[in-house]
């Protein structure tokens, strides 16, 4: 909790990500346009936690007000979302377990590609890379299927 109230951790991470996307620097007005007066609380929490630092401490004539601190860069690296996919055979289909829930798809390239595009949209990753991963996981699940499941996958 800051002097301005409670702040969501995701918003502090988002402020750090904005700073990182702008070359490690962000000004107050960019965040103010995004959150309004809540930006003051987010910036205070980010400074308390060492995610962002006041840039004018180093250079009084700096135009940018906040810089990404080393702790903020490390936090962004550790919080990077990885789209992990696991799969198993279920009733003649492949059930993909993703960070966004389970998807059931038939074992054919078109459906696997569609699932890869959905995952890529959610994770912000490349659909081609995810398709290769989804395809490999689905093929492994099909090989590991036993009995009726293997026959249904055909």
BAMAR-969208 format. One line per 2 residues: for each residue x, y, z of C-alpha. Coordinates in steps of 0.02 Angstrom, whole numbers. Layout:
REM BAMAR-969208
X,Y,Z ~ ...
REM end
This chain:
REM BAMAR-969208
0,0,0 ~ 62,172,-44
9,342,22 ~ -109,350,-127
-193,183,-92 ~ -176,4,-149
-87,-36,-312 ~ -97,-194,-416
70,-279,-446 ~ 23,-306,-628
10,-118,-652 ~ 185,-92,-582
249,-226,-702 ~ 155,-142,-844
237,25,-802 ~ 407,-61,-804
365,-144,-970 ~ 316,24,-1043
481,97,-984 ~ 575,-49,-1060
484,-32,-1226 ~ 533,153,-1232
718,120,-1212 ~ 716,106,-1022
636,276,-992 ~ 459,339,-967
386,508,-923 ~ 243,540,-804
122,600,-938 ~ 131,437,-1033
72,343,-880 ~ -52,480,-835
-136,461,-1005 ~ -150,275,-972
-211,273,-791 ~ -257,450,-742
-221,497,-562 ~ -192,313,-521
-24,334,-610 ~ 42,428,-457
9,276,-347 ~ 86,158,-475
243,264,-489 ~ 259,278,-300
245,89,-280 ~ 370,61,-422
495,176,-336 ~ 467,96,-166
500,-76,-238 ~ 650,-18,-340
570,-57,-509 ~ 583,122,-575
697,261,-515 ~ 687,449,-523
798,496,-671 ~ 831,673,-617
935,615,-468 ~ 1075,572,-591
1049,715,-713 ~ 950,868,-654
916,922,-834 ~ 850,753,-888
693,767,-992 ~ 629,594,-946
568,578,-768 ~ 583,390,-733
709,257,-783 ~ 700,70,-769
803,14,-620 ~ 909,-145,-624
785,-229,-507 ~ 645,-185,-629
738,-261,-776 ~ 769,-420,-676
586,-425,-624 ~ 529,-410,-805
646,-552,-857 ~ 580,-665,-720
397,-622,-755 ~ 411,-657,-941
263,-762,-994 ~ 313,-926,-1072
181,-1019,-1171 ~ 207,-1195,-1110
100,-1327,-1192 ~ 65,-1504,-1134
-51,-1630,-1214 ~ -135,-1798,-1195
-259,-1902,-1295 ~ -441,-1895,-1244
-588,-1972,-1338 ~ -503,-1972,-1507
-441,-1794,-1493 ~ -287,-1709,-1424
-314,-1606,-1269 ~ -188,-1464,-1259
-155,-1394,-1085 ~ -103,-1212,-1102
-81,-1066,-980 ~ -251,-1004,-1040
-345,-1167,-1012 ~ -372,-1329,-1106
-406,-1342,-1293 ~ -469,-1500,-1376
-418,-1518,-1558 ~ -415,-1659,-1685
-245,-1721,-1737 ~ -231,-1630,-1903
-120,-1485,-1957 ~ -260,-1359,-1984
-330,-1374,-1808 ~ -156,-1376,-1729
-110,-1219,-1827 ~ -270,-1134,-1767
-228,-1179,-1587 ~ -51,-1112,-1612
-119,-946,-1676 ~ -236,-931,-1526
-91,-963,-1408 ~ 22,-842,-1501
-109,-706,-1486 ~ -121,-732,-1298
66,-746,-1266 ~ 130,-622,-1391
243,-752,-1469 ~ 274,-806,-1648
138,-923,-1716 ~ 268,-1020,-1818
373,-1062,-1665 ~ 220,-1108,-1564
153,-1216,-1706 ~ 312,-1319,-1705
298,-1341,-1517 ~ 111,-1382,-1522
138,-1507,-1663 ~ 281,-1595,-1572
182,-1606,-1410 ~ 27,-1671,-1500
127,-1804,-1592 ~ 206,-1859,-1428
33,-1871,-1349 ~ -30,-1974,-1497
117,-2095,-1482 ~ 91,-2111,-1295
-95,-2150,-1314 ~ -147,-2329,-1276
-285,-2446,-1325 ~ -447,-2367,-1385
-375,-2191,-1379 ~ -238,-2239,-1502
-366,-2321,-1616 ~ -481,-2168,-1609
-339,-2052,-1655 ~ -306,-2167,-1803
REM end
